[in-house]
Amino acid sequence: MNRALWIVQGLLAVLFLFAGGIKFTLSADQAQKMMSLSLGFLHFIAACEILGALGLVLPRLLKIQKGLTPLAATGLLIIMIGAVAITAKGPQLSMAVLPFVTGILCAFVAWGRWRKVP
């Protein structure tokens, strides 16, 4: 179980680092074309994704404040719930599958690190 959690945590960390980095590099025009969110809010989400990605791996890797890992996973789950809601309102409902699956994986990490392998 510990290995499975580490694999999922690593994959999620890469995904959220990439997603957060992309959001920071978008111009205001590009952001408006992609989403109906303000650039400031998009940068806030990007910062949360990057910090969450670091929170998924660094506490356990450095053996400092291991309880932050499930909190980071829970915070990212909340972001993914919002992403599903925003994406589902758009023209292509099928695009909501990726944030939904990502949210499920975040929930798995949160549950696993709180209950199974604390």
DRENVEX-985272 format. One record per atom (N, C-alpha, C, O): atom name; chain; residue number from 1; y negated, z negated, x negated. Coordinates in steps of 0.1 Angstrom, whole numbers, plus 5000, padded with zeros to 4 digits. Each point is the difference from the previous one (the first is absolute). Layout:
<sites>
<CA; A; NUM; <Y; Z; X>> ...
</sites>
This chain:
<sites>
<N; A; 1; <5012; 5000; 4992>> <CA; A; 1; <4988; 5000; 5008>> <C; A; 1; <4987; 5000; 4991>> <O; A; 1; <4991; 5007; 5003>> <N; A; 2; <5010; 4985; 4986>> <CA; A; 2; <4988; 5000; 4992>> <C; A; 2; <4997; 5014; 4994>> <O; A; 2; <4988; 5003; 4999>> <N; A; 3; <5022; 5004; 4997>> <CA; A; 3; <4998; 5013; 4994>> <C; A; 3; <4994; 5010; 5011>> <O; A; 3; <4991; 5008; 4997>> <N; A; 4; <5015; 4991; 5015>> <CA; A; 4; <4994; 5009; 5011>> <C; A; 4; <4986; 4997; 5002>> <O; A; 4; <4992; 5009; 5002>> <N; A; 5; <5004; 4978; 4998>> <CA; A; 5; <4986; 4996; 5002>> <C; A; 5; <4991; 5005; 4989>> <O; A; 5; <4989; 5005; 5002>> <N; A; 6; <5016; 4994; 4986>> <CA; A; 6; <4992; 5005; 4988>> <C; A; 6; <4998; 5015; 5001>> <O; A; 6; <4989; 5005; 4997>> <N; A; 7; <5022; 5002; 5007>> <CA; A; 7; <4998; 5015; 5001>> <C; A; 7; <4990; 5003; 5011>> <O; A; 7; <4991; 5009; 4997>> <N; A; 8; <5010; 4985; 5014>> <CA; A; 8; <4991; 5003; 5011>> <C; A; 8; <4985; 4996; 4996>> <O; A; 8; <4991; 5007; 5003>> <N; A; 9; <5008; 4981; 4991>> <CA; A; 9; <4987; 4996; 4995>> <C; A; 9; <4994; 5010; 4990>> <O; A; 9; <4988; 5003; 5001>> <N; A; 10; <5020; 5002; 4990>> <CA; A; 10; <4995; 5009; 4990>> <C; A; 10; <4995; 5013; 5007>> <O; A; 10; <4990; 5005; 4997>> <N; A; 11; <5019; 5000; 5012>> <CA; A; 11; <4996; 5013; 5007>> <C; A; 11; <4987; 4998; 5008>> <O; A; 11; <4992; 5009; 5000>> <N; A; 12; <5008; 4980; 5007>> <CA; A; 12; <4988; 4997; 5008>> <C; A; 12; <4987; 4999; 4992>> <O; A; 12; <4990; 5004; 5003>> <N; A; 13; <5012; 4989; 4985>> <CA; A; 13; <4988; 4998; 4991>> <C; A; 13; <4995; 5014; 4995>> <O; A; 13; <4988; 5002; 5000>> <N; A; 14; <5021; 5007; 4997>> <CA; A; 14; <4996; 5013; 4995>> <C; A; 14; <4993; 5007; 5012>> <O; A; 14; <4990; 5007; 4998>> <N; A; 15; <5016; 4993; 5014>> <CA; A; 15; <4994; 5007; 5011>> <C; A; 15; <4986; 4995; 5003>> <O; A; 15; <4991; 5008; 5003>> <N; A; 16; <5007; 4978; 4997>> <CA; A; 16; <4987; 4995; 5004>> <C; A; 16; <4990; 5002; 4989>> <O; A; 16; <4988; 5001; 5003>> <N; A; 17; <5016; 4998; 4984>> <CA; A; 17; <4991; 5003; 4989>> <C; A; 17; <4995; 5015; 5001>> <O; A; 17; <4988; 5002; 4999>> <N; A; 18; <5021; 5007; 5004>> <CA; A; 18; <4996; 5014; 5002>> <C; A; 18; <4991; 5002; 5012>> <O; A; 18; <4990; 5006; 4999>> <N; A; 19; <5014; 4988; 5012>> <CA; A; 19; <4992; 5002; 5012>> <C; A; 19; <4986; 4994; 4999>> <O; A; 19; <4990; 5006; 5004>> <N; A; 20; <5009; 4982; 4990>> <CA; A; 20; <4988; 4993; 4998>> <C; A; 20; <4991; 5008; 4990>> <O; A; 20; <4988; 5002; 5002>> <N; A; 21; <5018; 5003; 4987>> <CA; A; 21; <4993; 5008; 4991>> <C; A; 21; <4994; 5013; 5006>> <O; A; 21; <4989; 5004; 4997>> <N; A; 22; <5019; 5002; 5011>> <CA; A; 22; <4995; 5013; 5007>> <C; A; 22; <4989; 4997; 5009>> <O; A; 22; <4990; 5007; 5000>> <N; A; 23; <5010; 4982; 5007>> <CA; A; 23; <4989; 4997; 5009>> <C; A; 23; <4987; 4997; 4993>> <O; A; 23; <4989; 5003; 5005>> <N; A; 24; <5012; 4991; 4983>> <CA; A; 24; <4988; 4998; 4992>> <C; A; 24; <4994; 5013; 4994>> <O; A; 24; <4988; 5000; 4998>> <N; A; 25; <5020; 5010; 5000>> <CA; A; 25; <4995; 5012; 4994>> <C; A; 25; <4994; 5010; 5011>> <O; A; 25; <4994; 5010; 4996>> <N; A; 26; <5009; 4987; 5017>> <CA; A; 26; <4995; 5009; 5010>> <C; A; 26; <4984; 5000; 5001>> <O; A; 26; <4994; 4989; 4999>> <N; A; 27; <5001; 5022; 5004>> <CA; A; 27; <4985; 5000; 5003>> <C; A; 27; <4998; 4997; 5014>> <O; A; 27; <5010; 4999; 5008>> <N; A; 28; <4978; 4999; 4997>> <CA; A; 28; <4997; 4996; 5013>> <C; A; 28; <5005; 5012; 5010>> <O; A; 28; <5005; 4997; 5011>> <N; A; 29; <4992; 5015; 4985>> <CA; A; 29; <5004; 5012; 5008>> <C; A; 29; <5015; 5001; 5002>> <O; A; 29; <5005; 5002; 5011>> <N; A; 30; <5002; 4996; 4978>> <CA; A; 30; <5015; 5001; 5000>> <C; A; 30; <5006; 4988; 5009>> <O; A; 30; <5009; 5002; 5007>> <N; A; 31; <4985; 4987; 4992>> <CA; A; 31; <5004; 4988; 5008>> <C; A; 31; <4998; 5003; 5014>> <O; A; 31; <5009; 4996; 5008>> <N; A; 32; <4980; 5009; 4996>> <CA; A; 32; <4997; 5003; 5014>> <C; A; 32; <5010; 5011; 5006>> <O; A; 32; <5003; 4999; 5012>> <N; A; 33; <5001; 5010; 4980>> <CA; A; 33; <5009; 5011; 5004>> <C; A; 33; <5014; 4994; 5003>> <O; A; 33; <5007; 5004; 5009>> <N; A; 34; <4997; 4986; 4982>> <CA; A; 34; <5013; 4995; 5001>> <C; A; 34; <5001; 4989; 5011>> <O; A; 34; <5010; 5000; 5007>> <N; A; 35; <4980; 4991; 4994>> <CA; A; 35; <5001; 4989; 5009>> <C; A; 35; <4987; 4998; 5006>> <O; A; 35; <4989; 5004; 4995>> <N; A; 36; <5011; 4989; 5016>> <CA; A; 36; <4988; 4996; 5007>> <C; A; 36; <4994; 4987; 4996>> <O; A; 36; <4994; 4992; 5008>> <N; A; 37; <5009; 5004; 4980>> <CA; A; 37; <4995; 4987; 4995>> <C; A; 37; <4989; 5002; 4990>> <O; A; 37; <4998; 5010; 4994>> <N; A; 38; <4993; 4980; 5005>> <CA; A; 38; <4989; 5001; 4991>> <C; A; 38; <5005; 4999; 4986>> <O; A; 38; <5011; 4994; 4997>> <N; A; 39; <4981; 5011; 4994>> <CA; A; 39; <5004; 5000; 4986>> <C; A; 39; <5001; 4985; 4994>> <O; A; 39; <5008; 4997; 4992>> <N; A; 40; <4983; 4995; 5013>> <CA; A; 40; <5000; 4986; 4996>> <C; A; 40; <5013; 4993; 5004>> <O; A; 40; <5006; 4993; 4992>> <N; A; 41; <4998; 5009; 5020>> <CA; A; 41; <5013; 4994; 5005>> <C; A; 41; <5012; 5006; 4993>> <O; A; 41; <5009; 4993; 4997>> <N; A; 42; <4990; 5020; 5000>> <CA; A; 42; <5011; 5007; 4993>> <C; A; 42; <5001; 4994; 4986>> <O; A; 42; <5011; 4998; 4995>> <N; A; 43; <4978; 4999; 4998>> <CA; A; 43; <5000; 4994; 4987>> <C; A; 43; <5006; 4985; 5001>> <O; A; 43; <5007; 4996; 4991>> <N; A; 44; <4989; 4997; 5020>> <CA; A; 44; <5006; 4987; 5002>> <C; A; 44; <5015; 5000; 5001>> <O; A; 44; <5007; 4992; 4994>> <N; A; 45; <4998; 5018; 5014>> <CA; A; 45; <5015; 5001; 5002>> <C; A; 45; <5006; 5004; 4986>> <O; A; 45; <5011; 4995; 4997>> <N; A; 46; <4982; 5014; 4996>> <CA; A; 46; <5006; 5004; 4987>> <C; A; 46; <5001; 4988; 4990>> <O; A; 46; <5010; 4998; 4993>> <N; A; 47; <4979; 4993; 5007>> <CA; A; 47; <5001; 4988; 4992>> <C; A; 47; <5011; 4991; 5004>> <O; A; 47; <5007; 4994; 4992>> <N; A; 48; <4995; 5004; 5021>> <CA; A; 48; <5011; 4992; 5005>> <C; A; 48; <5013; 5006; 4996>> <O; A; 48; <5009; 4992; 4997>> <N; A; 49; <4993; 5021; 5004>> <CA; A; 49; <5013; 5006; 4996>> <C; A; 49; <5003; 4998; 4986>> <O; A; 49; <5011; 4997; 4996>> <N; A; 50; <4979; 5005; 4995>> <CA; A; 50; <5002; 4998; 4986>> <C; A; 50; <5003; 4985; 4996>> <O; A; 50; <5009; 4998; 4993>> <N; A; 51; <4983; 4993; 5013>> <CA; A; 51; <5003; 4986; 4998>> <C; A; 51; <5014; 4996; 5005>> <O; A; 51; <5007; 4992; 4994>> <N; A; 52; <4996; 5013; 5018>> <CA; A; 52; <5013; 4998; 5006>> <C; A; 52; <5011; 5005; 4991>> <O; A; 52; <5011; 4993; 4999>> <N; A; 53; <4988; 5019; 4995>> <CA; A; 53; <5010; 5006; 4992>> <C; A; 53; <5002; 4991; 4987>> <O; A; 53; <5011; 4997; 4996>> <N; A; 54; <4978; 4998; 4999>> <CA; A; 54; <5001; 4991; 4988>> <C; A; 54; <5007; 4987; 5005>> <O; A; 54; <5007; 4994; 4992>> <N; A; 55; <4989; 5001; 5020>> <CA; A; 55; <5006; 4988; 5005>> <C; A; 55; <5015; 5001; 5003>> <O; A; 55; <5007; 4990; 5000>> <N; A; 56; <4998; 5022; 5002>> <CA; A; 56; <5014; 5002; 5002>> <C; A; 56; <5009; 4997; 4988>> <O; A; 56; <5011; 4995; 5001>> <N; A; 57; <4983; 5008; 4987>> <CA; A; 57; <5008; 5000; 4988>> <C; A; 57; <4996; 4989; 4990>> <O; A; 57; <5008; 4994; 4994>> <N; A; 58; <4979; 5005; 5004>> <CA; A; 58; <4995; 4991; 4989>> <C; A; 58; <5004; 4985; 5001>> <O; A; 58; <5004; 4994; 4990>> <N; A; 59; <4995; 5000; 5022>> <CA; A; 59; <5004; 4986; 5000>> <C; A; 59; <5014; 4997; 4996>> <O; A; 59; <5002; 4990; 4993>> <N; A; 60; <5007; 5018; 5011>> <CA; A; 60; <5014; 4997; 4997>> <C; A; 60; <5003; 5005; 4985>> <O; A; 60; <5008; 4994; 4993>> <N; A; 61; <4985; 5017; 5003>> <CA; A; 61; <5002; 5005; 4987>> <C; A; 61; <4995; 4990; 4989>> <O; A; 61; <5006; 4998; 4990>> <N; A; 62; <4983; 4996; 5013>> <CA; A; 62; <4994; 4990; 4991>> <C; A; 62; <5004; 4986; 5003>> <O; A; 62; <4997; 4991; 4992>> <N; A; 63; <5011; 5007; 5018>> <CA; A; 63; <5005; 4987; 5004>> <C; A; 63; <4988; 4990; 5003>> <O; A; 63; <5001; 4988; 4996>> <N; A; 64; <4989; 5017; 5010>> <CA; A; 64; <4988; 4991; 5004>> <C; A; 64; <4998; 5002; 5015>> <O; A; 64; <4998; 5011; 5004>> <N; A; 65; <5001; 4978; 5003>> <CA; A; 65; <4997; 5001; 5014>> <C; A; 65; <5009; 5010; 5008>> <O; A; 65; <4994; 5009; 5006>> <N; A; 66; <5019; 4989; 4993>> <CA; A; 66; <5009; 5010; 5006>> <C; A; 66; <4998; 5001; 5015>> <O; A; 66; <5004; 5010; 5006>> <N; A; 67; <4990; 4980; 5001>> <CA; A; 67; <4998; 5000; 5014>> <C; A; 67; <4989; 5011; 5004>> <O; A; 67; <4999; 5003; 5012>> <N; A; 68; <4994; 5003; 4978>> <CA; A; 68; <4991; 5010; 5004>> <C; A; 68; <5006; 5013; 5003>> <O; A; 68; <4994; 5008; 5007>> <N; A; 69; <5019; 4994; 4989>> <CA; A; 69; <5007; 5013; 5003>> <C; A; 69; <5002; 5002; 5015>> <O; A; 69; <4996; 5011; 5005>> <N; A; 70; <5010; 4979; 5002>> <CA; A; 70; <5001; 5003; 5014>> <C; A; 70; <4987; 5000; 5008>> <O; A; 70; <4999; 5007; 5010>> <N; A; 71; <4991; 4987; 4985>> <CA; A; 71; <4986; 5001; 5006>> <C; A; 71; <4994; 5014; 4998>> <O; A; 71; <4994; 5005; 5009>> <N; A; 72; <5008; 5000; 4979>> <CA; A; 72; <4996; 5014; 4997>> <C; A; 72; <5007; 5010; 5009>> <O; A; 72; <4994; 5009; 5006>> <N; A; 73; <5019; 4989; 4996>> <CA; A; 73; <5008; 5009; 5008>> <C; A; 73; <4996; 4999; 5015>> <O; A; 73; <4999; 5010; 5007>> <N; A; 74; <4997; 4978; 4997>> <CA; A; 74; <4995; 4998; 5014>> <C; A; 74; <4987; 5006; 5002>> <O; A; 74; <4997; 5006; 5010>> <N; A; 75; <4994; 4993; 4980>> <CA; A; 75; <4987; 5006; 5001>> <C; A; 75; <5001; 5016; 5001>> <O; A; 75; <4993; 5006; 5008>> <N; A; 76; <5016; 4999; 4984>> <CA; A; 76; <5002; 5015; 5000>> <C; A; 76; <5007; 5004; 5013>> <O; A; 76; <4997; 5011; 5005>> <N; A; 77; <5011; 4980; 5001>> <CA; A; 77; <5006; 5003; 5013>> <C; A; 77; <4989; 5001; 5011>> <O; A; 77; <5000; 5009; 5008>> <N; A; 78; <4990; 4982; 4991>> <CA; A; 78; <4989; 5001; 5010>> <C; A; 78; <4992; 5013; 4998>> <O; A; 78; <4996; 5006; 5010>> <N; A; 79; <5002; 4998; 4978>> <CA; A; 79; <4993; 5013; 4997>> <C; A; 79; <5009; 5011; 5006>> <O; A; 79; <4994; 5010; 5006>> <N; A; 80; <5019; 4990; 4993>> <CA; A; 80; <5008; 5010; 5005>> <C; A; 80; <5001; 5001; 5015>> <O; A; 80; <5001; 5010; 5006>> <N; A; 81; <4997; 4978; 5000>> <CA; A; 81; <4999; 5000; 5015>> <C; A; 81; <4988; 5007; 5004>> <O; A; 81; <5000; 5008; 5010>> <N; A; 82; <4989; 4990; 4984>> <CA; A; 82; <4988; 5007; 5003>> <C; A; 82; <5001; 5015; 4997>> <O; A; 82; <4995; 5008; 5007>> <N; A; 83; <5012; 4995; 4982>> <CA; A; 83; <5002; 5014; 4997>> <C; A; 83; <5008; 5008; 5010>> <O; A; 83; <4997; 5011; 5004>> <N; A; 84; <5013; 4982; 5001>> <CA; A; 84; <5008; 5006; 5011>> <C; A; 84; <4992; 5002; 5012>> <O; A; 84; <5000; 5010; 5007>> <N; A; 85; <4992; 4980; 4997>> <CA; A; 85; <4991; 5001; 5012>> <C; A; 85; <4990; 5012; 4999>> <O; A; 85; <4998; 5007; 5009>> <N; A; 86; <4996; 4994; 4979>> <CA; A; 86; <4990; 5010; 4998>> <C; A; 86; <5007; 5014; 5000>> <O; A; 86; <4995; 5010; 5006>> <N; A; 87; <5016; 4991; 4987>> <CA; A; 87; <5007; 5013; 4999>> <C; A; 87; <5006; 5004; 5013>> <O; A; 87; <5000; 5012; 5003>> <N; A; 88; <5005; 4979; 5005>> <CA; A; 88; <5005; 5003; 5013>> <C; A; 88; <4990; 5006; 5010>> <O; A; 88; <5003; 5007; 5009>> <N; A; 89; <4984; 4989; 4989>> <CA; A; 89; <4990; 5005; 5008>> <C; A; 89; <4996; 5015; 4997>> <O; A; 89; <4994; 5007; 5008>> <N; A; 90; <5010; 4997; 4980>> <CA; A; 90; <4997; 5014; 4996>> <C; A; 90; <5008; 5010; 5007>> <O; A; 90; <5008; 4997; 5009>> <N; A; 91; <4990; 5016; 4987>> <CA; A; 91; <5007; 5011; 5006>> <C; A; 91; <5015; 5001; 4998>> <O; A; 91; <5007; 5005; 5008>> <N; A; 92; <4997; 4989; 4980>> <CA; A; 92; <5015; 5001; 4997>> <C; A; 92; <5006; 4986; 4999>> <O; A; 92; <4998; 4993; 4991>> <N; A; 93; <5009; 5004; 5020>> <CA; A; 93; <5006; 4987; 5001>> <C; A; 93; <5011; 4998; 4989>> <O; A; 93; <5002; 4989; 4996>> <N; A; 94; <5004; 5022; 5000>> <CA; A; 94; <5011; 4999; 4990>> <C; A; 94; <4994; 4995; 4986>> <O; A; 94; <5008; 4995; 4992>> <N; A; 95; <4980; 5006; 5006>> <CA; A; 95; <4994; 4995; 4987>> <C; A; 95; <5000; 4985; 4999>> <O; A; 95; <4998; 4994; 4990>> <N; A; 96; <5004; 4999; 5022>> <CA; A; 96; <5000; 4985; 5000>> <C; A; 96; <5013; 4995; 4994>> <O; A; 96; <5002; 4988; 4999>> <N; A; 97; <5008; 5020; 4999>> <CA; A; 97; <5013; 4996; 4995>> <C; A; 97; <4999; 4994; 4986>> <O; A; 97; <5006; 4989; 4997>> <N; A; 98; <4986; 5017; 4994>> <CA; A; 98; <4999; 4995; 4986>> <C; A; 98; <4994; 4986; 5000>> <O; A; 98; <5006; 4991; 4993>> <N; A; 99; <4983; 5006; 5013>> <CA; A; 99; <4995; 4986; 5000>> <C; A; 99; <5009; 4990; 5007>> <O; A; 99; <5000; 4989; 4997>> <N; A; 100; <5007; 5016; 5013>> <CA; A; 100; <5010; 4992; 5008>> <C; A; 100; <5011; 4995; 4990>> <O; A; 100; <5003; 4988; 5000>> <N; A; 101; <5003; 5022; 4993>> <CA; A; 101; <5011; 4996; 4991>> <C; A; 101; <4995; 4992; 4989>> <O; A; 101; <5007; 4990; 4995>> <N; A; 102; <4981; 5013; 5000>> <CA; A; 102; <4994; 4992; 4989>> <C; A; 102; <4998; 4985; 5005>> <O; A; 102; <5002; 4991; 4992>> <N; A; 103; <4993; 5008; 5020>> <CA; A; 103; <4999; 4986; 5006>> <C; A; 103; <5013; 4993; 5001>> <O; A; 103; <5001; 4988; 4998>> <N; A; 104; <5010; 5019; 5006>> <CA; A; 104; <5013; 4994; 5001>> <C; A; 104; <5004; 4995; 4986>> <O; A; 104; <5006; 4989; 4999>> <N; A; 105; <4991; 5019; 4991>> <CA; A; 105; <5004; 4996; 4986>> <C; A; 105; <4992; 4988; 4996>> <O; A; 105; <5005; 4991; 4993>> <N; A; 106; <4982; 5008; 5010>> <CA; A; 106; <4992; 4989; 4997>> <C; A; 106; <5005; 4987; 5007>> <O; A; 106; <5000; 4989; 4995>> <N; A; 107; <5004; 5013; 5018>> <CA; A; 107; <5006; 4989; 5007>> <C; A; 107; <5013; 4995; 4994>> <O; A; 107; <5003; 4988; 4999>> <N; A; 108; <5005; 5021; 4996>> <CA; A; 108; <5012; 4997; 4993>> <C; A; 108; <4997; 4991; 4987>> <O; A; 108; <5007; 4990; 4998>> <N; A; 109; <4983; 5014; 4995>> <CA; A; 109; <4997; 4993; 4988>> <C; A; 109; <4994; 4986; 5003>> <O; A; 109; <5004; 4990; 4994>> <N; A; 110; <4988; 5009; 5016>> <CA; A; 110; <4994; 4987; 5005>> <C; A; 110; <5012; 4991; 5004>> <O; A; 110; <5000; 4988; 4996>> <N; A; 111; <5008; 5017; 5012>> <CA; A; 111; <5012; 4992; 5005>> <C; A; 111; <5009; 4996; 4989>> <O; A; 111; <5004; 4988; 4999>> <N; A; 112; <4999; 5021; 4992>> <CA; A; 112; <5009; 4998; 4989>> <C; A; 112; <4995; 4990; 4991>> <O; A; 112; <5007; 4991; 4995>> <N; A; 113; <4980; 5009; 5001>> <CA; A; 113; <4994; 4991; 4991>> <C; A; 113; <4997; 4987; 5006>> <O; A; 113; <4999; 4990; 4992>> <N; A; 114; <5000; 5009; 5021>> <CA; A; 114; <4997; 4987; 5006>> <C; A; 114; <5014; 4993; 5003>> <O; A; 114; <5001; 4988; 4998>> <N; A; 115; <5008; 5019; 5007>> <CA; A; 115; <5013; 4994; 5005>> <C; A; 115; <5012; 5002; 4991>> <O; A; 115; <5007; 4990; 4997>> <N; A; 116; <4996; 5022; 4998>> <CA; A; 116; <5012; 5002; 4993>> <C; A; 116; <4999; 4997; 4985>> <O; A; 116; <5009; 4992; 4995>> <N; A; 117; <4982; 5013; 4998>> <CA; A; 117; <4999; 4998; 4985>> <C; A; 117; <4986; 4995; 4997>> <O; A; 117; <4991; 5008; 4995>> <N; A; 118; <5006; 4980; 5009>> <CA; A; 118; <4986; 4995; 4997>> <C; A; 118; <4996; 4998; 4986>> <O; A; 118; <4989; 4996; 4997>> 
</sites>
